[in-house]
């Protein structure tokens, strides 16, 4: 059961993360730590005291004051739209925010959830990722592993993109368990890619979960596609890169997973699953482990998270 924030608490949170002008995730986390995550205390703290904090400056504080005194209506409307569409808003300071994401560099400040919220903290979880320009053999591999991992009661997490991501999600949906998580780079009212609209609906209707760090009306931006990578691997115990070129999103995801200290797996090169230029780099530069079976991934999981 998810803990509920009141509308006023959510409005304060949404105002705080909108401040900008230099109040990025790092400084915001320092501010939250300084006041024990208490929004009421932050909002009632005198300007003189805020100015005494080394990591805040006058520009940030002026912006904060403007938002603090701004009309609540647009924030209230966002909250109501989310409620009407069964979208859950989870602030970073919520007890329901997953610890696995709190531990990564630059964690998302807010999560928007649609579907089975319980999957957010369910373990174990494996991310299956790769290129949109995947060969048929690569797609079949991703689908097979998605199904096999899901049947072993392991949550399959991916990004909902065409190619490998789609195949992994379909594999999980083909399993007896069907639970899968898709992390979108856009808001839920503008699902991307549009070709996967039905897939996203199937995920939700089959006890799965959609996640975005962006509000429902966000149409997308180039940076958002890269940013969602840290969430995909951040939620997972390890990551399986199925196919990737020497450059592109698949390899960027591997770099993020490596920085997060996540175990990285890939198909054995002798299987000739293409494209594999990025897979070779993942092996040589990021220590990716070649595998043949689902069981090899399962056996690598920490004892406490095995089924």
Secondary structure, 3 states (H helix, E strand, C coil): CCCCCCHHHHHHHHHHCCCECCECHHHHHHHHHHCCCCHHHHHHCCHHHHHCCCCCCHHHHHHHHHHHCCCCHHHHHHHHHHHHCCEEEEECCCCCCCHHHHCCCCCCCEEEEEECHHHHCCCCEEEEECCCCCCHHHHHHHHHHHHHHHHCCCEEEECCCCCHHHHHHHHHHHCCCCCEEEECCCCHHHCCCHHHHHHHHHHHHCCCEEEECCCCCCCCCHHHHHHHHHHHHHHCCEEEECCCCCCCHHHHHHHHHHHCCCEEEEECHHHCCCCCHHHHHHHHHHCCEEECCHHHHHHHCCHHHCC
